[in-house]
Each structure stands twice: as C-alpha cells, then as structure tokens.
Amino acid sequence: PFPERQMPFEVEPAKTRESLGGSRTMGGGATATVGTAGQVGVVQMQGAAEVPGGDSLADAALEAVTEAQEEVQALLPLLDALWWVFLALTIAGIGLAIYARVDDFNKRRR
C-alpha cells in the first residue's frame, strides 16, 4: 500500500549496558564511601584517646582502657595525617563519579 522509501531508516546500534561492577560512577561512589568510613574511624580513634576512665569500672577494665589510651595516643600524629589521606580519597571518589557522568553525557551514552 505504501511506496518504498528511497532512503531506508538508519539502523540504531545495539545499546550495550555495562555491569554495575564495572561502572565508573559506582567505582567513584565506592571510593568516596571508603574514604568517608575511614575518616569516621580516624575521628573515633582520636575520640577514644581522650576518654577518661570512670570510677565505676572494674580495676581490670580500667587498666585495659588506660593501656589502650596510651597506645592510641602514640598514634595521634599519624591519625591526623591519615584523616587527610581519607579526605583526599573521598574527594577523588566524588570527582571520579562526576567525571564519569559528564563523560557519559558528552559521549551520549545516557
């Protein structure tokens, strides 16, 4: 009933969907998550070094807390540097996720 088209429709390429495990956006998000969790851990370690012992603790527990405080206090200069490393890791992860989204948009992949 209809005449043939002189120019056929353009064939669309098959869309390939990458797995979420290989996604740069997910990788950036995971990196940022690890950095954030590391920062929280460092802050908790710094807070643990400042916890005073209470009178209601048993003597053995008080002794263990005191020993742990001494060990953590020796690491305080390293914890400050480690906090900055985790901050850089968080920022790099966020940057990777943003870059992946912008790059995919520019390549018209999404």
C-alpha positions in Angstrom: 0.0 0.0 0.0 2.9 2.4 0.7 5.7 3.1 -1.8 9.2 2.1 -0.8 11.3 4.7 0.9 14.2 5.9 -1.2 16.4 6.1 2.0 16.0 3.3 4.5 15.8 4.1 8.2 19.1 4.3 9.9 19.9 1.2 11.9 20.4 2.0 15.5 23.4 0.4 17.2 22.6 -2.0 19.9 22.9 -0.3 23.3 25.4 -2.0 25.5 24.7 -1.9 29.2 27.8 -2.2 31.3 27.5 -4.1 34.5 27.3 -2.1 37.7 30.5 -3.6 38.9 32.4 -2.1 36.0 30.7 1.3 36.2 33.0 4.3 36.8 30.2 6.1 38.6 29.8 3.2 41.0 33.6 2.9 41.5 33.7 6.6 42.3 30.9 6.2 44.8 32.6 3.2 46.4 35.9 5.1 46.7 34.1 8.1 48.3 32.4 5.7 50.7 35.7 4.1 51.8 37.2 7.5 52.3 34.3 8.7 54.4 34.2 5.5 56.5 38.0 5.9 57.1 37.5 9.4 58.2 34.9 8.4 60.7 37.2 5.6 62.0 40.0 8.1 62.5 37.8 10.5 64.3 36.6 7.7 66.6 40.1 6.7 67.3 41.0 10.3 68.2 38.0 10.4 70.5 38.9 7.1 72.1 42.3 8.6 73.1 40.5 11.3 75.1 38.0 9.1 77.0 38.8 9.3 80.7 38.4 6.2 82.9 35.4 6.2 85.2 35.2 5.2 88.9 32.5 2.6 88.2 34.8 0.4 86.1 36.4 -2.6 87.5 40.1 -2.4 88.1 41.0 -4.8 85.3 38.8 -2.9 82.8 40.3 0.4 83.9 43.8 -0.9 83.4 42.9 -2.2 79.9 41.4 1.2 79.0 44.5 3.0 80.2 46.8 0.8 78.2 44.6 1.3 75.1 44.7 5.0 75.6 48.5 5.1 75.8 48.8 3.1 72.5 46.3 5.3 70.7 47.9 8.5 72.0 51.2 7.3 70.5 49.4 7.2 67.1 47.7 10.6 67.3 50.2 12.4 64.9 49.7 9.6 62.4 45.9 9.8 62.7 45.9 13.4 61.7 47.8 12.6 58.5 45.6 9.5 57.9 42.4 11.7 58.2 43.8 13.9 55.4 44.5 10.9 53.3 40.9 9.6 53.7 39.6 13.1 52.9 41.6 13.1 49.7 40.2 9.7 48.9 36.7 10.9 49.4 37.2 13.9 47.2 38.8 11.8 44.5 35.9 9.3 44.6 33.3 12.1 44.2 35.4 13.6 41.4 35.5 10.3 39.6 31.8 9.8 39.8 31.1 13.3 38.5 33.7 12.9 35.7 32.1 9.6 34.7 28.6 11.1 34.4 29.8 14.1 32.4 31.9 12.0 30.1 29.0 9.6 29.5 26.7 12.6 28.8 29.3 14.0 26.3 29.5 10.7 24.5 25.7 10.5 24.5 25.8 7.1 26.3 23.0 8.0 28.7 
